[in-house]
Structures are given as structure tokens and as C-alpha cells.
Amino acid sequence: MATRVRDADRSPFNAIGVLQLNFDNGNTYHGTGALINSTTILTCAHNLTDRGQGVVAKVASINFFPAYNQQPFPVTNNCQVNQGCYRASCAFASQRYKDGEQDWDIGLIKLAQPIQRDF
């Protein structure tokens, strides 16, 4: 049986965080991502598309909250590093996923500034 991580702020758990994804159609969703270095997050392509709406909406902005392990999910329109929020500068989803190949559900997010802590 799985056990909830009690101290998500310690390595290696602090490399995983919550994504706040704001789409150009006004919808906001949350997903997860894992840091693979201080500025790059590995996530799923399905986090970067709004497939359920009939049209693939574009991500307007992404905020990342490393080591966030609580409810409710964070929501902010004013992402500040001193509040534990890191803004993304760009994101990439596999074209093969967009073309319908579910096995290519891979995405990368690049942060606007590096996370300055051990993870």
C-alpha cells in the first residue's frame, strides 16, 4: 500500500511538484512534473493540451510549485519565487502525441529562472 510522503521538501521528493496550467480558452488545470535539472521539468504531453474541449487549446502560462504536497492545489495570477512559484518560459509536447500516438505522451517545460536549491 502506498504511503503519503510526509516531508516532500527533502531530496529526492522535492524534485516533484505541481504545475498550474493556464490555457488560452480560460481554463486552468493542474498536473505534476519532475525536475531533471534546475530549469527543466519532465511532464506529460496531456498536461500541455486541453484535449477534452474538442479543440487543442494552447497553454498561455505555466507556474511550477516544487515540493508542493498539499490540498488545495495552488492557484496564482502573480507567480513569485519568494512564494515558492516558478514561471515557465516555454513548453514542448511531442508532435507524435498531438498526432494521436498515445505512447508519446511526453512533454518538457523550461523555467524562466533556475531553482536555487538541492533537489
PDB file as gemmi writes it, atoms N, CA and C in Angstrom:
CRYST1    1.000    1.000    1.000  90.00  90.00  90.00 P 1                      
ATOM      1  N   MET A   1       0.832  -1.169   0.000  1.00  0.00           N  
ATOM      2  CA  MET A   1       0.000   0.000   0.000  1.00  0.00           C  
ATOM      3  C   MET A   1       0.888   1.248   0.000  1.00  0.00           C  
ATOM      4  N   ALA A   2       0.507   2.228  -0.766  1.00  0.00           N  
ATOM      5  CA  ALA A   2       1.284   3.463  -0.864  1.00  0.00           C  
ATOM      6  C   ALA A   2       1.138   4.294   0.408  1.00  0.00           C  
ATOM      7  N   THR A   3       2.197   4.980   0.750  1.00  0.00           N  
ATOM      8  CA  THR A   3       2.201   5.873   1.902  1.00  0.00           C  
ATOM      9  C   THR A   3       2.506   7.283   1.425  1.00  0.00           C  
ATOM     10  N   ARG A   4       1.768   8.233   1.924  1.00  0.00           N  
ATOM     11  CA  ARG A   4       1.987   9.628   1.543  1.00  0.00           C  
ATOM     12  C   ARG A   4       3.351  10.091   2.044  1.00  0.00           C  
ATOM     13  N   VAL A   5       4.064  10.819   1.207  1.00  0.00           N  
ATOM     14  CA  VAL A   5       5.358  11.383   1.582  1.00  0.00           C  
ATOM     15  C   VAL A   5       5.106  12.497   2.590  1.00  0.00           C  
ATOM     16  N   ARG A   6       5.700  12.387   3.759  1.00  0.00           N  
ATOM     17  CA  ARG A   6       5.446  13.367   4.820  1.00  0.00           C  
ATOM     18  C   ARG A   6       6.323  14.612   4.698  1.00  0.00           C  
ATOM     19  N   ASP A   7       7.527  14.457   4.196  1.00  0.00           N  
ATOM     20  CA  ASP A   7       8.446  15.590   4.090  1.00  0.00           C  
ATOM     21  C   ASP A   7       8.853  15.761   2.633  1.00  0.00           C  
ATOM     22  N   ALA A   8       7.940  16.310   1.841  1.00  0.00           N  
ATOM     23  CA  ALA A   8       8.171  16.459   0.403  1.00  0.00           C  
ATOM     24  C   ALA A   8       9.251  17.484   0.085  1.00  0.00           C  
ATOM     25  N   ASP A   9       9.699  18.248   1.066  1.00  0.00           N  
ATOM     26  CA  ASP A   9      10.711  19.265   0.819  1.00  0.00           C  
ATOM     27  C   ASP A   9      12.133  18.709   0.863  1.00  0.00           C  
ATOM     28  N   ARG A  10      12.279  17.399   1.109  1.00  0.00           N  
ATOM     29  CA  ARG A  10      13.594  16.771   1.152  1.00  0.00           C  
ATOM     30  C   ARG A  10      13.857  16.013  -0.136  1.00  0.00           C  
ATOM     31  N   SER A  11      15.120  15.937  -0.508  1.00  0.00           N  
ATOM     32  CA  SER A  11      15.530  15.178  -1.680  1.00  0.00           C  
ATOM     33  C   SER A  11      15.273  13.695  -1.430  1.00  0.00           C  
ATOM     34  N   PRO A  12      14.843  12.941  -2.388  1.00  0.00           N  
ATOM     35  CA  PRO A  12      14.600  13.259  -3.792  1.00  0.00           C  
ATOM     36  C   PRO A  12      13.186  13.741  -4.070  1.00  0.00           C  
ATOM     37  N   PHE A  13      12.330  13.794  -3.042  1.00  0.00           N  
ATOM     38  CA  PHE A  13      10.919  14.118  -3.255  1.00  0.00           C  
ATOM     39  C   PHE A  13      10.696  15.556  -3.702  1.00  0.00           C  
ATOM     40  N   ASN A  14      11.601  16.471  -3.342  1.00  0.00           N  
ATOM     41  CA  ASN A  14      11.397  17.880  -3.682  1.00  0.00           C  
ATOM     42  C   ASN A  14      11.595  18.175  -5.165  1.00  0.00           C  
ATOM     43  N   ALA A  15      12.014  17.208  -5.946  1.00  0.00           N  
ATOM     44  CA  ALA A  15      12.135  17.398  -7.399  1.00  0.00           C  
ATOM     45  C   ALA A  15      10.780  17.278  -8.094  1.00  0.00           C  
ATOM     46  N   ILE A  16       9.786  16.777  -7.385  1.00  0.00           N  
ATOM     47  CA  ILE A  16       8.440  16.628  -7.949  1.00  0.00           C  
ATOM     48  C   ILE A  16       7.598  17.796  -7.469  1.00  0.00           C  
ATOM     49  N   GLY A  17       6.772  18.320  -8.361  1.00  0.00           N  
ATOM     50  CA  GLY A  17       5.952  19.462  -7.973  1.00  0.00           C  
ATOM     51  C   GLY A  17       4.660  19.542  -8.751  1.00  0.00           C  
ATOM     52  N   VAL A  18       3.864  20.534  -8.410  1.00  0.00           N  
ATOM     53  CA  VAL A  18       2.571  20.773  -9.033  1.00  0.00           C  
ATOM     54  C   VAL A  18       2.718  21.830 -10.118  1.00  0.00           C  
ATOM     55  N   LEU A  19       2.080  21.570 -11.248  1.00  0.00           N  
ATOM     56  CA  LEU A  19       2.005  22.529 -12.345  1.00  0.00           C  
ATOM     57  C   LEU A  19       0.631  23.182 -12.337  1.00  0.00           C  
ATOM     58  N   GLN A  20       0.599  24.498 -12.471  1.00  0.00           N  
ATOM     59  CA  GLN A  20      -0.650  25.220 -12.714  1.00  0.00           C  
ATOM     60  C   GLN A  20      -0.604  25.627 -14.175  1.00  0.00           C  
ATOM     61  N   LEU A  21      -1.513  25.078 -14.972  1.00  0.00           N  
ATOM     62  CA  LEU A  21      -1.516  25.300 -16.420  1.00  0.00           C  
ATOM     63  C   LEU A  21      -2.711  26.175 -16.787  1.00  0.00           C  
ATOM     64  N   ASN A  22      -2.454  27.355 -17.313  1.00  0.00           N  
ATOM     65  CA  ASN A  22      -3.494  28.296 -17.712  1.00  0.00           C  
ATOM     66  C   ASN A  22      -3.578  28.299 -19.238  1.00  0.00           C  
ATOM     67  N   PHE A  23      -4.758  27.956 -19.767  1.00  0.00           N  
ATOM     68  CA  PHE A  23      -4.937  27.842 -21.207  1.00  0.00           C  
ATOM     69  C   PHE A  23      -5.554  29.102 -21.805  1.00  0.00           C  
ATOM     70  N   ASP A  24      -5.340  29.275 -23.118  1.00  0.00           N  
ATOM     71  CA  ASP A  24      -5.833  30.474 -23.788  1.00  0.00           C  
ATOM     72  C   ASP A  24      -7.357  30.513 -23.892  1.00  0.00           C  
ATOM     73  N   ASN A  25      -8.054  29.420 -23.589  1.00  0.00           N  
ATOM     74  CA  ASN A  25      -9.519  29.424 -23.588  1.00  0.00           C  
ATOM     75  C   ASN A  25     -10.086  29.760 -22.201  1.00  0.00           C  
ATOM     76  N   GLY A  26      -9.202  30.106 -21.244  1.00  0.00           N  
ATOM     77  CA  GLY A  26      -9.627  30.499 -19.903  1.00  0.00           C  
ATOM     78  C   GLY A  26      -9.614  29.387 -18.876  1.00  0.00           C  
ATOM     79  N   ASN A  27      -9.427  28.146 -19.288  1.00  0.00           N  
ATOM     80  CA  ASN A  27      -9.389  27.029 -18.344  1.00  0.00           C  
ATOM     81  C   ASN A  27      -8.051  26.966 -17.612  1.00  0.00           C  
ATOM     82  N   THR A  28      -8.099  26.512 -16.369  1.00  0.00           N  
ATOM     83  CA  THR A  28      -6.905  26.276 -15.568  1.00  0.00           C  
ATOM     84  C   THR A  28      -6.942  24.832 -15.091  1.00  0.00           C  
ATOM     85  N   TYR A  29      -5.829  24.136 -15.277  1.00  0.00           N  
ATOM     86  CA  TYR A  29      -5.702  22.750 -14.832  1.00  0.00           C  
ATOM     87  C   TYR A  29      -4.443  22.599 -13.989  1.00  0.00           C  
ATOM     88  N   HIS A  30      -4.359  21.478 -13.289  1.00  0.00           N  
ATOM     89  CA  HIS A  30      -3.171  21.154 -12.506  1.00  0.00           C  
ATOM     90  C   HIS A  30      -2.665  19.787 -12.921  1.00  0.00           C  
ATOM     91  N   GLY A  31      -1.359  19.633 -12.891  1.00  0.00           N  
ATOM     92  CA  GLY A  31      -0.719  18.364 -13.200  1.00  0.00           C  
ATOM     93  C   GLY A  31       0.550  18.264 -12.378  1.00  0.00           C  
ATOM     94  N   THR A  32       1.358  17.266 -12.676  1.00  0.00           N  
ATOM     95  CA  THR A  32       2.618  17.109 -11.960  1.00  0.00           C  
ATOM     96  C   THR A  32       3.772  17.117 -12.945  1.00  0.00           C  
ATOM     97  N   GLY A  33       4.922  17.439 -12.416  1.00  0.00           N  
ATOM     98  CA  GLY A  33       6.153  17.427 -13.199  1.00  0.00           C  
ATOM     99  C   GLY A  33       7.318  17.129 -12.279  1.00  0.00           C  
ATOM    100  N   ALA A  34       8.431  16.711 -12.880  1.00  0.00           N  
ATOM    101  CA  ALA A  34       9.636  16.391 -12.114  1.00  0.00           C  
ATOM    102  C   ALA A  34      10.819  17.133 -12.707  1.00  0.00           C  
ATOM    103  N   LEU A  35      11.567  17.793 -11.837  1.00  0.00           N  
ATOM    104  CA  LEU A  35      12.772  18.497 -12.288  1.00  0.00           C  
ATOM    105  C   LEU A  35      13.819  17.494 -12.754  1.00  0.00           C  
ATOM    106  N   ILE A  36      14.401  17.760 -13.936  1.00  0.00           N  
ATOM    107  CA  ILE A  36      15.525  16.940 -14.393  1.00  0.00           C  
ATOM    108  C   ILE A  36      16.823  17.740 -14.355  1.00  0.00           C  
ATOM    109  N   ASN A  37      16.713  19.038 -14.179  1.00  0.00           N  
ATOM    110  CA  ASN A  37      17.824  19.917 -13.817  1.00  0.00           C  
ATOM    111  C   ASN A  37      17.201  21.184 -13.235  1.00  0.00           C  
ATOM    112  N   SER A  38      17.970  22.203 -12.983  1.00  0.00           N  
ATOM    113  CA  SER A  38      17.447  23.373 -12.263  1.00  0.00           C  
ATOM    114  C   SER A  38      16.465  24.218 -13.078  1.00  0.00           C  
ATOM    115  N   THR A  39      16.352  23.981 -14.397  1.00  0.00           N  
ATOM    116  CA  THR A  39      15.437  24.778 -15.214  1.00  0.00           C  
ATOM    117  C   THR A  39      14.522  23.951 -16.110  1.00  0.00           C  
ATOM    118  N   THR A  40      14.595  22.619 -16.051  1.00  0.00           N  
ATOM    119  CA  THR A  40      13.820  21.784 -16.970  1.00  0.00           C  
ATOM    120  C   THR A  40      12.955  20.794 -16.207  1.00  0.00           C  
ATOM    121  N   ILE A  41      11.679  20.733 -16.588  1.00  0.00           N  
ATOM    122  CA  ILE A  41      10.707  19.852 -15.963  1.00  0.00           C  
ATOM    123  C   ILE A  41      10.247  18.822 -16.978  1.00  0.00           C  
ATOM    124  N   LEU A  42      10.264  17.558 -16.574  1.00  0.00           N  
ATOM    125  CA  LEU A  42       9.698  16.484 -17.377  1.00  0.00           C  
ATOM    126  C   LEU A  42       8.255  16.301 -16.948  1.00  0.00           C  
ATOM    127  N   THR A  43       7.339  16.279 -17.920  1.00  0.00           N  
ATOM    128  CA  THR A  43       5.919  16.105 -17.635  1.00  0.00           C  
ATOM    129  C   THR A  43       5.295  15.293 -18.764  1.00  0.00           C  
ATOM    130  N   CYS A  44       4.003  15.241 -18.797  1.00  0.00           N  
ATOM    131  CA  CYS A  44       3.278  14.524 -19.843  1.00  0.00           C  
ATOM    132  C   CYS A  44       2.705  15.525 -20.844  1.00  0.00           C  
ATOM    133  N   ALA A  45       2.646  15.116 -22.092  1.00  0.00           N  
ATOM    134  CA  ALA A  45       2.062  15.978 -23.120  1.00  0.00           C  
ATOM    135  C   ALA A  45       0.597  16.274 -22.820  1.00  0.00           C  
ATOM    136  N   HIS A  46      -0.106  15.324 -22.187  1.00  0.00           N  
ATOM    137  CA  HIS A  46      -1.521  15.583 -21.895  1.00  0.00           C  
ATOM    138  C   HIS A  46      -1.700  16.732 -20.905  1.00  0.00           C  
ATOM    139  N   ASN A  47      -0.651  17.088 -20.143  1.00  0.00           N  
ATOM    140  CA  ASN A  47      -0.731  18.268 -19.281  1.00  0.00           C  
ATOM    141  C   ASN A  47      -0.663  19.560 -20.092  1.00  0.00           C  
ATOM    142  N   LEU A  48      -0.112  19.502 -21.270  1.00  0.00           N  
ATOM    143  CA  LEU A  48       0.135  20.706 -22.065  1.00  0.00           C  
ATOM    144  C   LEU A  48      -0.917  20.931 -23.146  1.00  0.00           C  
ATOM    145  N   THR A  49      -1.929  20.077 -23.198  1.00  0.00           N  
ATOM    146  CA  THR A  49      -3.008  20.226 -24.172  1.00  0.00           C  
ATOM    147  C   THR A  49      -4.338  20.160 -23.449  1.00  0.00           C  
ATOM    148  N   ASP A  50      -5.337  20.729 -24.024  1.00  0.00           N  
ATOM    149  CA  ASP A  50      -6.676  20.754 -23.452  1.00  0.00           C  
ATOM    150  C   ASP A  50      -7.569  19.882 -24.322  1.00  0.00           C  
ATOM    151  N   ARG A  51      -7.261  18.598 -24.380  1.00  0.00           N  
ATOM    152  CA  ARG A  51      -7.902  17.659 -25.304  1.00  0.00           C  
ATOM    153  C   ARG A  51      -9.403  17.530 -25.133  1.00  0.00           C  
ATOM    154  N   GLY A  52      -9.931  17.627 -23.940  1.00  0.00           N  
ATOM    155  CA  GLY A  52     -11.349  17.379 -23.713  1.00  0.00           C  
ATOM    156  C   GLY A  52     -12.281  18.439 -24.258  1.00  0.00           C  
ATOM    157  N   GLN A  53     -11.763  19.514 -24.783  1.00  0.00           N  
ATOM    158  CA  GLN A  53     -12.597  20.620 -25.223  1.00  0.00           C  
ATOM    159  C   GLN A  53     -12.944  20.573 -26.714  1.00  0.00           C  
ATOM    160  N   GLY A  54     -12.541  19.527 -27.429  1.00  0.00           N  
ATOM    161  CA  GLY A  54     -12.847  19.420 -28.851  1.00  0.00           C  
ATOM    162  C   GLY A  54     -11.825  20.109 -29.736  1.00  0.00           C  
ATOM    163  N   VAL A  55     -11.133  21.083 -29.212  1.00  0.00           N  
ATOM    164  CA  VAL A  55     -10.070  21.776 -29.928  1.00  0.00           C  
ATOM    165  C   VAL A  55      -8.860  21.774 -29.005  1.00  0.00           C  
ATOM    166  N   VAL A  56      -7.693  21.643 -29.567  1.00  0.00           N  
ATOM    167  CA  VAL A  56      -6.498  21.663 -28.732  1.00  0.00           C  
ATOM    168  C   VAL A  56      -6.172  23.120 -28.404  1.00  0.00           C  
ATOM    169  N   ALA A  57      -6.440  23.496 -27.154  1.00  0.00           N  
ATOM    170  CA  ALA A  57      -6.133  24.854 -26.702  1.00  0.00           C  
ATOM    171  C   ALA A  57      -4.635  24.972 -26.449  1.00  0.00           C  
ATOM    172  N   LYS A  58      -4.149  26.172 -26.493  1.00  0.00           N  
ATOM    173  CA  LYS A  58      -2.730  26.420 -26.231  1.00  0.00           C  
ATOM    174  C   LYS A  58      -2.538  26.853 -24.787  1.00  0.00           C  
ATOM    175  N   VAL A  59      -1.422  26.420 -24.212  1.00  0.00           N  
ATOM    176  CA  VAL A  59      -1.083  26.840 -22.861  1.00  0.00           C  
ATOM    177  C   VAL A  59      -0.653  28.303 -22.915  1.00  0.00           C  
ATOM    178  N   ALA A  60      -1.310  29.142 -22.146  1.00  0.00           N  
ATOM    179  CA  ALA A  60      -0.979  30.567 -22.110  1.00  0.00           C  
ATOM    180  C   ALA A  60       0.128  30.840 -21.099  1.00  0.00           C  
ATOM    181  N   SER A  61       0.105  30.127 -19.962  1.00  0.00           N  
ATOM    182  CA  SER A  61       1.150  30.283 -18.960  1.00  0.00           C  
ATOM    183  C   SER A  61       1.188  29.045 -18.078  1.00  0.00           C  
ATOM    184  N   ILE A  62       2.381  28.797 -17.506  1.00  0.00           N  
ATOM    185  CA  ILE A  62       2.575  27.658 -16.611  1.00  0.00           C  
ATOM    186  C   ILE A  62       3.329  28.145 -15.384  1.00  0.00           C  
ATOM    187  N   ASN A  63       2.842  27.764 -14.215  1.00  0.00           N  
ATOM    188  CA  ASN A  63       3.531  28.016 -12.959  1.00  0.00           C  
ATOM    189  C   ASN A  63       3.892  26.669 -12.345  1.00  0.00           C  
ATOM    190  N   PHE A  64       5.082  26.583 -11.731  1.00  0.00           N  
ATOM    191  CA  PHE A  64       5.551  25.355 -11.112  1.00  0.00           C  
ATOM    192  C   PHE A  64       5.806  25.590  -9.634  1.00  0.00           C  
ATOM    193  N   PHE A  65       5.315  24.675  -8.809  1.00  0.00           N  
ATOM    194  CA  PHE A  65       5.475  24.742  -7.358  1.00  0.00           C  
ATOM    195  C   PHE A  65       6.217  23.484  -6.913  1.00  0.00           C  
ATOM    196  N   PRO A  66       7.561  23.538  -6.811  1.00  0.00           N  
ATOM    197  CA  PRO A  66       8.301  22.340  -6.405  1.00  0.00           C  
ATOM    198  C   PRO A  66       7.984  21.936  -4.977  1.00  0.00           C  
ATOM    199  N   ALA A  67       7.961  20.627  -4.747  1.00  0.00           N  
ATOM    200  CA  ALA A  67       7.758  20.030  -3.419  1.00  0.00           C  
ATOM    201  C   ALA A  67       6.394  20.362  -2.823  1.00  0.00           C  
ATOM    202  N   TYR A  68       5.442  20.745  -3.642  1.00  0.00           N  
ATOM    203  CA  TYR A  68       4.097  21.064  -3.136  1.00  0.00           C  
ATOM    204  C   TYR A  68       3.355  19.754  -2.894  1.00  0.00           C  
ATOM    205  N   ASN A  69       2.928  19.516  -1.665  1.00  0.00           N  
ATOM    206  CA  ASN A  69       2.355  18.231  -1.280  1.00  0.00           C  
ATOM    207  C   ASN A  69       1.150  18.432  -0.367  1.00  0.00           C  
ATOM    208  N   GLN A  70       0.199  19.244  -0.835  1.00  0.00           N  
ATOM    209  CA  GLN A  70      -0.974  19.502  -0.009  1.00  0.00           C  
ATOM    210  C   GLN A  70      -2.165  19.874  -0.874  1.00  0.00           C  
ATOM    211  N   GLN A  71      -3.314  19.920  -0.272  1.00  0.00           N  
ATOM    212  CA  GLN A  71      -4.534  20.360  -0.940  1.00  0.00           C  
ATOM    213  C   GLN A  71      -4.982  21.651  -0.268  1.00  0.00           C  
ATOM    214  N   PRO A  72      -5.653  22.556  -0.896  1.00  0.00           N  
ATOM    215  CA  PRO A  72      -5.973  22.519  -2.313  1.00  0.00           C  
ATOM    216  C   PRO A  72      -4.747  22.857  -3.166  1.00  0.00           C  
ATOM    217  N   PHE A  73      -4.870  22.606  -4.473  1.00  0.00           N  
ATOM    218  CA  PHE A  73      -3.782  22.950  -5.377  1.00  0.00           C  
ATOM    219  C   PHE A  73      -3.557  24.465  -5.356  1.00  0.00           C  
ATOM    220  N   PRO A  74      -2.318  24.885  -5.565  1.00  0.00           N  
ATOM    221  CA  PRO A  74      -2.040  26.328  -5.578  1.00  0.00           C  
ATOM    222  C   PRO A  74      -2.613  26.977  -6.840  1.00  0.00           C  
ATOM    223  N   VAL A  75      -3.087  28.182  -6.684  1.00  0.00           N  
ATOM    224  CA  VAL A  75      -3.548  28.973  -7.822  1.00  0.00           C  
ATOM    225  C   VAL A  75      -3.039  30.387  -7.607  1.00  0.00           C  
ATOM    226  N   THR A  76      -2.397  30.910  -8.620  1.00  0.00           N  
ATOM    227  CA  THR A  76      -1.906  32.282  -8.503  1.00  0.00           C  
ATOM    228  C   THR A  76      -1.880  32.942  -9.876  1.00  0.00           C  
ATOM    229  N   ASN A  77      -2.164  34.216  -9.903  1.00  0.00           N  
ATOM    230  CA  ASN A  77      -2.009  35.009 -11.127  1.00  0.00           C  
ATOM    231  C   ASN A  77      -0.735  35.837 -11.062  1.00  0.00           C  
ATOM    232  N   ASN A  78      -0.093  35.840  -9.886  1.00  0.00           N  
ATOM    233  CA  ASN A  78       1.105  36.639  -9.676  1.00  0.00           C  
ATOM    234  C   ASN A  78       2.194  35.731  -9.112  1.00  0.00           C  
ATOM    235  N   CYS A  79       2.841  34.966  -9.985  1.00  0.00           N  
ATOM    236  CA  CYS A  79       3.842  33.972  -9.595  1.00  0.00           C  
ATOM    237  C   CYS A  79       5.106  34.663  -9.092  1.00  0.00           C  
ATOM    238  N   GLN A  80       5.468  34.404  -7.829  1.00  0.00           N  
ATOM    239  CA  GLN A  80       6.648  34.995  -7.209  1.00  0.00           C  
ATOM    240  C   GLN A  80       7.532  33.896  -6.635  1.00  0.00           C  
ATOM    241  N   VAL A  81       8.838  33.939  -6.936  1.00  0.00           N  
ATOM    242  CA  VAL A  81       9.774  32.937  -6.445  1.00  0.00           C  
ATOM    243  C   VAL A  81       9.782  32.905  -4.919  1.00  0.00           C  
ATOM    244  N   ASN A  82       9.708  34.068  -4.279  1.00  0.00           N  
ATOM    245  CA  ASN A  82       9.747  34.093  -2.810  1.00  0.00           C  
ATOM    246  C   ASN A  82       8.498  33.463  -2.192  1.00  0.00           C  
ATOM    247  N   GLN A  83       7.504  33.134  -3.005  1.00  0.00           N  
ATOM    248  CA  GLN A  83       6.312  32.424  -2.548  1.00  0.00           C  
ATOM    249  C   GLN A  83       6.321  30.969  -3.029  1.00  0.00           C  
ATOM    250  N   GLY A  84       7.468  30.510  -3.543  1.00  0.00           N  
ATOM    251  CA  GLY A  84       7.597  29.122  -3.983  1.00  0.00           C  
ATOM    252  C   GLY A  84       7.054  28.833  -5.360  1.00  0.00           C  
ATOM    253  N   CYS A  85       6.846  29.854  -6.165  1.00  0.00           N  
ATOM    254  CA  CYS A  85       6.278  29.711  -7.503  1.00  0.00           C  
ATOM    255  C   CYS A  85       7.323  30.082  -8.558  1.00  0.00           C  
ATOM    256  N   TYR A  86       7.456  29.240  -9.577  1.00  0.00           N  
ATOM    257  CA  TYR A  86       8.400  29.485 -10.672  1.00  0.00           C  
ATOM    258  C   TYR A  86       7.632  29.480 -11.994  1.00  0.00           C  
ATOM    259  N   ARG A  87       7.817  30.533 -12.781  1.00  0.00           N  
ATOM    260  CA  ARG A  87       7.114  30.681 -14.051  1.00  0.00           C  
ATOM    261  C   ARG A  87       7.902  30.007 -15.168  1.00  0.00           C  
ATOM    262  N   ALA A  88       7.180  29.372 -16.075  1.00  0.00           N  
ATOM    263  CA  ALA A  88       7.801  28.738 -17.238  1.00  0.00           C  
ATOM    264  C   ALA A  88       7.998  29.765 -18.352  1.00  0.00           C  
ATOM    265  N   SER A  89       9.062  29.573 -19.121  1.00  0.00           N  
ATOM    266  CA  SER A  89       9.287  30.433 -20.282  1.00  0.00           C  
ATOM    267  C   SER A  89       8.791  29.784 -21.565  1.00  0.00           C  
ATOM    268  N   CYS A  90       8.768  28.438 -21.625  1.00  0.00           N  
ATOM    269  CA  CYS A  90       8.254  27.739 -22.803  1.00  0.00           C  
ATOM    270  C   CYS A  90       7.996  26.276 -22.456  1.00  0.00           C  
ATOM    271  N   ALA A  91       7.252  25.606 -23.323  1.00  0.00           N  
ATOM    272  CA  ALA A  91       6.933  24.190 -23.119  1.00  0.00           C  
ATOM    273  C   ALA A  91       6.872  23.496 -24.464  1.00  0.00           C  
ATOM    274  N   PHE A  92       7.152  22.201 -24.446  1.00  0.00           N  
ATOM    275  CA  PHE A  92       7.167  21.402 -25.667  1.00  0.00           C  
ATOM    276  C   PHE A  92       6.420  20.096 -25.427  1.00  0.00           C  
ATOM    277  N   ALA A  93       5.555  19.731 -26.356  1.00  0.00           N  
ATOM    278  CA  ALA A  93       4.878  18.433 -26.325  1.00  0.00           C  
ATOM    279  C   ALA A  93       5.249  17.696 -27.596  1.00  0.00           C  
ATOM    280  N   SER A  94       5.358  16.389 -27.487  1.00  0.00           N  
ATOM    281  CA  SER A  94       5.715  15.568 -28.637  1.00  0.00           C  
ATOM    282  C   SER A  94       4.677  15.706 -29.753  1.00  0.00           C  
ATOM    283  N   GLN A  95       5.130  15.965 -30.965  1.00  0.00           N  
ATOM    284  CA  GLN A  95       4.234  16.048 -32.113  1.00  0.00           C  
ATOM    285  C   GLN A  95       3.546  14.708 -32.352  1.00  0.00           C  
ATOM    286  N   ARG A  96       4.237  13.627 -32.044  1.00  0.00           N  
ATOM    287  CA  ARG A  96       3.640  12.307 -32.239  1.00  0.00           C  
ATOM    288  C   ARG A  96       2.431  12.128 -31.317  1.00  0.00           C  
ATOM    289  N   TYR A  97       2.495  12.692 -30.117  1.00  0.00           N  
ATOM    290  CA  TYR A  97       1.335  12.637 -29.222  1.00  0.00           C  
ATOM    291  C   TYR A  97       0.196  13.459 -29.809  1.00  0.00           C  
ATOM    292  N   LYS A  98       0.511  14.643 -30.297  1.00  0.00           N  
ATOM    293  CA  LYS A  98      -0.513  15.508 -30.890  1.00  0.00           C  
ATOM    294  C   LYS A  98      -1.163  14.852 -32.098  1.00  0.00           C  
ATOM    295  N   ASP A  99      -0.409  13.992 -32.790  1.00  0.00           N  
ATOM    296  CA  ASP A  99      -0.941  13.289 -33.954  1.00  0.00           C  
ATOM    297  C   ASP A  99      -1.719  12.038 -33.567  1.00  0.00           C  
ATOM    298  N   GLY A 100      -1.881  11.774 -32.278  1.00  0.00           N  
ATOM    299  CA  GLY A 100      -2.714  10.677 -31.828  1.00  0.00           C  
ATOM    300  C   GLY A 100      -1.985   9.462 -31.309  1.00  0.00           C  
ATOM    301  N   GLU A 101      -0.672   9.476 -31.263  1.00  0.00           N  
ATOM    302  CA  GLU A 101       0.079   8.339 -30.748  1.00  0.00           C  
ATOM    303  C   GLU A 101       0.241   8.486 -29.236  1.00  0.00           C  
ATOM    304  N   GLN A 102      -0.636   7.832 -28.475  1.00  0.00           N  
ATOM    305  CA  GLN A 102      -0.680   7.977 -27.021  1.00  0.00           C  
ATOM    306  C   GLN A 102       0.610   7.558 -26.331  1.00  0.00           C  
ATOM    307  N   ASP A 103       1.398   6.678 -26.968  1.00  0.00           N  
ATOM    308  CA  ASP A 103       2.663   6.239 -26.359  1.00  0.00           C  
ATOM    309  C   ASP A 103       3.689   7.366 -26.277  1.00  0.00           C  
ATOM    310  N   TRP A 104       3.455   8.466 -26.974  1.00  0.00           N  
ATOM    311  CA  TRP A 104       4.391   9.595 -26.974  1.00  0.00           C  
ATOM    312  C   TRP A 104       3.882  10.731 -26.088  1.00  0.00           C  
ATOM    313  N   ASP A 105       3.304  10.371 -24.955  1.00  0.00           N  
ATOM    314  CA  ASP A 105       2.752  11.341 -24.010  1.00  0.00           C  
ATOM    315  C   ASP A 105       3.879  11.956 -23.175  1.00  0.00           C  
ATOM    316  N   ILE A 106       4.729  12.729 -23.850  1.00  0.00           N  
ATOM    317  CA  ILE A 106       5.938  13.293 -23.243  1.00  0.00           C  
ATOM    318  C   ILE A 106       5.951  14.802 -23.453  1.00  0.00           C  
ATOM    319  N   GLY A 107       6.304  15.537 -22.404  1.00  0.00           N  
ATOM    320  CA  GLY A 107       6.426  16.976 -22.523  1.00  0.00           C  
ATOM    321  C   GLY A 107       7.583  17.494 -21.683  1.00  0.00           C  
ATOM    322  N   LEU A 108       8.107  18.634 -22.089  1.00  0.00           N  
ATOM    323  CA  LEU A 108       9.163  19.321 -21.347  1.00  0.00           C  
ATOM    324  C   LEU A 108       8.751  20.764 -21.132  1.00  0.00           C  
ATOM    325  N   ILE A 109       9.118  21.286 -19.978  1.00  0.00           N  
ATOM    326  CA  ILE A 109       8.852  22.679 -19.642  1.00  0.00           C  
ATOM    327  C   ILE A 109      10.170  23.310 -19.228  1.00  0.00           C  
ATOM    328  N   LYS A 110      10.440  24.490 -19.750  1.00  0.00           N  
ATOM    329  CA  LYS A 110      11.652  25.241 -19.392  1.00  0.00           C  
ATOM    330  C   LYS A 110      11.242  26.400 -18.491  1.00  0.00           C  
ATOM    331  N   LEU A 111      11.881  26.488 -17.334  1.00  0.00           N  
ATOM    332  CA  LEU A 111      11.589  27.573 -16.398  1.00  0.00           C  
ATOM    333  C   LEU A 111      12.304  28.857 -16.800  1.00  0.00           C  
ATOM    334  N   ALA A 112      11.708  29.982 -16.455  1.00  0.00           N  
ATOM    335  CA  ALA A 112      12.281  31.285 -16.789  1.00  0.00           C  
ATOM    336  C   ALA A 112      13.543  31.564 -15.984  1.00  0.00           C  
ATOM    337  N   GLN A 113      13.659  30.966 -14.797  1.00  0.00           N  
ATOM    338  CA  GLN A 113      14.863  31.125 -13.983  1.00  0.00           C  
ATOM    339  C   GLN A 113      15.111  29.832 -13.223  1.00  0.00           C  
ATOM    340  N   PRO A 114      16.354  29.559 -12.887  1.00  0.00           N  
ATOM    341  CA  PRO A 114      16.681  28.288 -12.226  1.00  0.00           C  
ATOM    342  C   PRO A 114      16.191  28.249 -10.781  1.00  0.00           C  
ATOM    343  N   ILE A 115      15.942  27.044 -10.326  1.00  0.00           N  
ATOM    344  CA  ILE A 115      15.609  26.811  -8.925  1.00  0.00           C  
ATOM    345  C   ILE A 115      16.933  26.672  -8.180  1.00  0.00           C  
ATOM    346  N   GLN A 116      17.134  27.504  -7.198  1.00  0.00           N  
ATOM    347  CA  GLN A 116      18.395  27.557  -6.462  1.00  0.00           C  
ATOM    348  C   GLN A 116      18.321  26.756  -5.168  1.00  0.00           C  
ATOM    349  N   ARG A 117      18.219  25.441  -5.278  1.00  0.00           N  
ATOM    350  CA  ARG A 117      18.242  24.577  -4.103  1.00  0.00           C  
ATOM    351  C   ARG A 117      18.601  23.163  -4.545  1.00  0.00           C  
ATOM    352  N   ASP A 118      18.987  22.358  -3.604  1.00  0.00           N  
ATOM    353  CA  ASP A 118      19.295  20.957  -3.919  1.00  0.00           C  
ATOM    354  C   ASP A 118      18.021  20.190  -4.148  1.00  0.00           C  
ATOM    355  N   PHE A 119      18.031  19.382  -5.190  1.00  0.00           N  
ATOM    356  CA  PHE A 119      16.887  18.513  -5.459  1.00  0.00           C  
ATOM    357  C   PHE A 119      17.376  17.247  -6.102  1.00  0.00           C  
TER     358      PHE A 119                                                      
END                                                                             
